[in-house]
Amino acid sequence: MNTHSVKSWPEFFGPVISNVKTFELRRADRDYQVGDRLHLREWEPQTESYTGRECWRMIEYVLEQGPGLLPGYCVLGLK
């Protein structure tokens, strides 16, 4: 089990932290695996700084290929 620390813009971070959004669309630039932990850190692009808000989710599903999913991207199901 690995932990992946990633930036998350406010418009995507808010729904995740409130458990409305249970997935992440990400570049497949890491070896995401079921059972890994995702450490989301809210990033403010206008100030190019972290806000201090963060959350952890468990990856329960990884979709790497499918209709409409561009090469080099994946969808992570979160729990």
C-alpha positions as CSV (number, residue, x, y, z in Angstrom):
1,M,0.0,0.0,0.0
2,N,1.4,3.4,-1.0
3,T,0.3,6.9,-0.2
4,H,0.0,9.4,-3.1
5,S,0.1,13.1,-2.1
6,V,-1.6,15.2,-4.8
7,K,-2.8,18.8,-5.4
8,S,-6.5,19.4,-5.7
9,W,-8.0,22.6,-6.9
10,P,-10.8,24.1,-4.7
11,E,-13.7,23.3,-7.1
12,F,-12.7,19.6,-7.0
13,F,-11.5,19.4,-3.4
14,G,-14.8,20.7,-1.8
15,P,-17.0,18.0,-3.2
16,V,-14.5,15.3,-2.2
17,I,-14.1,16.5,1.4
18,S,-17.9,16.7,1.7
19,N,-18.3,13.1,0.3
20,V,-20.3,14.3,-2.7
21,K,-17.6,13.4,-5.2
22,T,-16.3,9.8,-4.8
23,F,-13.9,9.8,-7.8
24,E,-10.8,11.6,-9.1
25,L,-9.8,12.0,-12.7
26,R,-6.0,12.1,-12.7
27,R,-3.0,11.8,-15.0
28,A,-1.8,8.3,-14.8
29,D,1.7,9.5,-13.9
30,R,1.9,7.3,-10.7
31,D,1.4,3.7,-10.0
32,Y,-2.1,4.0,-8.5
33,Q,-3.3,0.7,-7.2
34,V,-6.5,-0.5,-5.3
35,G,-5.8,-0.2,-1.6
36,D,-3.4,2.8,-1.9
37,R,-4.2,6.0,0.0
38,L,-4.7,9.3,-1.7
39,H,-3.7,12.4,0.2
40,L,-5.5,15.3,-1.3
41,R,-4.1,18.8,-0.5
42,E,-6.2,21.8,-1.6
43,W,-4.2,24.0,-3.9
44,E,-5.1,27.6,-4.8
45,P,-3.9,28.1,-8.4
46,Q,-4.3,31.9,-8.3
47,T,-1.9,32.3,-5.3
48,E,0.1,29.1,-6.2
49,S,-0.1,27.9,-2.6
50,Y,-1.7,25.3,-0.5
51,T,-4.7,26.4,1.6
52,G,-4.0,24.1,4.5
53,R,-7.0,21.9,3.9
54,E,-6.3,18.2,3.2
55,C,-8.1,14.9,3.3
56,W,-7.2,11.2,2.8
57,R,-9.2,8.7,0.8
58,M,-8.6,5.0,0.0
59,I,-8.5,4.0,-3.7
60,E,-11.0,1.3,-4.3
61,Y,-11.1,1.2,-8.1
62,V,-8.8,2.2,-10.9
63,L,-10.1,2.7,-14.5
64,E,-7.3,3.1,-17.0
65,Q,-9.0,2.5,-20.3
66,G,-12.5,3.2,-21.5
67,P,-14.7,5.2,-23.9
68,G,-13.9,8.9,-23.5
69,L,-10.9,8.4,-21.3
70,L,-7.8,10.0,-22.9
71,P,-4.6,8.0,-22.9
72,G,-2.4,8.9,-20.0
73,Y,-5.3,9.5,-17.6
74,C,-7.2,7.3,-15.1
75,V,-10.3,7.5,-12.9
76,L,-9.9,6.6,-9.3
77,G,-12.9,5.4,-7.3
78,L,-12.5,6.7,-3.7
79,K,-13.8,5.4,-0.4
